[in-house]
């Protein structure tokens, strides 16, 4: 049924697409909740970790797609609506459901990415989301300046995750202490991410509330600070499509 609803949602538009994606999200909930429970219980790894991680990633991709397909009016109660539907479906399948804490963490994390996507579009940039299931470089979205055709491969981070990643990069010798301090001040840094035989520039961006403002219903209350930050990053970038 999951594969069937994936196919149907790809062909649909408008409200039909929103409804199908919402149903797909509910269908994916049992295996995603189990995957999350196993990930939480075995943080140091286990034999089927990659398969479970893919199931959780697939759920997150569907969540983002479902939110972006909603009308503004239906976004107000989206989380409560799908939470109730997922809980009911998991109970009917006699499987575990996400805990309130687990679902809150997922929603909060994805809200930042969705707000970035919608905010960048509001500020006049071209934006396309990447599929986590297909992307190997840690890219959440690609933002394009329509005037210069420069583009940024964006990896969104919370302030704590951003600082942790900077520390990792410094320990790995990929950035200097000076670069770390500048990135901490600028709230972004661009590094080359390598996978197999390929490499791409990835801009790790800190979604800091003090700089970009609050997020309500998956949107920044004011998108102008994000526009200012993106314009500044583009002045530092040299990548082109």
N, C-alpha and C positions, 0 to 999 in steps of 0.2 A: 504493500500500500504506500509506503514511503516513496519508492521509486515512481509509482504511478502518479502520486500527487506532485512530485518534483516535475515530471514531464508536463502535467496539466498546467501547473503554475507558470512554467516557461512560455506556454502558448497563450496564456490569458492576459487580459489588460484591465485597467481600472479597478472597480470594486470586486469583480470576479477574481482578479489576481490577489487582492488583499485577503479575501475570504479563503482562497485555496492555500495561501502561505500560512495563514493562521491555523488552518487544519493540519497542515504539514508540520508545523511547530509542535502541535499537540501530539501528533503521531510519533515524533522523534523524542518526546519527553522521557518515556520509560528507559530507553537505552542510554540517553544522555545523563539521566539522573544516576543510573547504575555506574556509568563511566566516571562521573564526578565523585561518587562514593569510593570507587576503587582508587582513583587518583589521590583522594584525600587520605585513604588508609595506607597506601603504599607509595609514599612520596619519593622513596629511593628507587622505584622501578619494579616492574614485574613482567612476566613473560609476554602478556598480551597488551602491554601498555600502549603500543603504537596504534592498535586497532581501537582501543577505548578512547585514546586522544582524538583520533579522527572522528569518532561519533560525537564527541563533545564539540569539536570544531565545526562539524556539519550542522549541529544544533545552533551554534552561535551565528553561523552564516545565515541560516533561515530566520533567526530572530531579527537580524539587521534588515534582511530583505522584507520581512513582514512589517516592520515598523515603517520603513520607507514607502511601503505600498499603501499605508493607511491615510485616510483623510484626516485633517486636523481635528475634526470633531470626535472621531473614533480613537484618537490617540489619548484622550483624557483618561479613559479607563482601560487602556490596552493591557497594562501589566496585570491589573486585577482580573480582567476578563480571561486572559490566557492562563493565569495562575489557577483560577477556579476550574477551567476546562482541563488543564494538565493534571490537576489533583484528582479530578473525577475519572479521567481516563486511566491514570496509573492505578487507581483503586480497582477499576473494572478489570484491569490486566493482572491484578495481584502483584504489582511490582512497587518498588520504592519510588518516592517522589523527592525532588529537591527539598532540602530543608529551607526554611524561610531565609536563613543566613546565606546559604549557597545561592539561592535565586536572587537575593538582593545584591550579592557581589557580582553576579553575571550581568544583571540589569545595569548596575552602576558602571561597570567597565564598558559595556557596549554603548551606554548612553553617551559617553565621551566621544567615541568614534562617530556615532550618528550625528551628534551636535557639531563635530568638526566638519563632517560631510555637508550637512545642511547649511552651516555657517559659511563655509567656503563658497558654496553655490550662491548664497545670499549676497556675498561680497563680490560676485562677478567672475569667480574663477571656474574653470572646468574641473569637474571632479568625477572620478570613477572608483568605486570600491573594488578591492581585490578579494578573491575567494581564499580564505585561510586554508581550505582543503587542497588548493592547487598551488598556492604561493610558498616558495621555499626560502624567501629572503626576509620574512618578518615585516612585510609591507601591508599596512591597513588600507591605504588608498593612494591614488595618484592625483595630484593637484597640478593643473596647468594654467599658466598665465596666458590668456587669449591674445594679448598684445605682442609678447615676445616669443611665445611658444616654448618657453622654458618650462620644465616640469619638475616636480618634487615627488619622490617616493616617500610617503609619510608613515612613520611608525609612532602611534600615539602612546604616551605613557602618563601614568599618574606621577605626581611629584616624587613620591618615595621610590617608585619603579624606575623613574628617570635617573635619580641619583644612584641607585643600585647599579643600573646599566653603565653609567659613567665610571663608577668604581671598577666594574668588571673590565671595561675597555682599557682603563689605565693599568690594571694588573696584567692584562694580556699584552701590554706594550703597544697597543694600537692608537692611543692618544697620550699626550704628555700631561703633566700636572697643570701646566698653563692652559692647555686646551680644555681640560676638565673645568677649571675655574671660570673660563670664558663661557663655556656651555652652560654652566650653572647660573651664570648671570643672564645669558641670552635666552635661556629656556629651549635651546635646540643645539644639535650638532649633526653634521653629515659625515658618515663613515662609509667605507666600502664593505658590503656584506658579500661573502663568497659562499657558493654552494656548488659542489662538484667542480665543473670546469668553468663556471660562470661567475660574474661579479657585477653588482649594481650599486650605485650610490643610494644610501638610505638616510633620510633626515629623521632623526629621533627627536620628537617634539614633546615637550612637557605641557600637558594641559593643566595649567596652574590657575585655580579659581581667582587668586589675587590679581592675576594678569588678564585672564580671559573672561572672568565673571561667572555667574551662576548658570547652571543648566536646569531648565524646567521642562518636563515633558519632551525630553530628547532634543531640546533646542537651547542655544545660548540666549539669555535674556537680551543681550546686546551683542551683535556680531561684529561691530566695528573694531574692537580690540584685536579680534582674530584677523581681520583684514589687514590691520597695521602690521601685525607680526608676520603674516604670510608675505606681504609686500617686502618687508625687510629681509626675510630669508631669501626671496628671489633675487634681491640685489647681490646676495653673496653666492648665488648658484651659477653654474656654468653649463649644466646638463641641458640637452635639447632632444626633442623627439627625433 
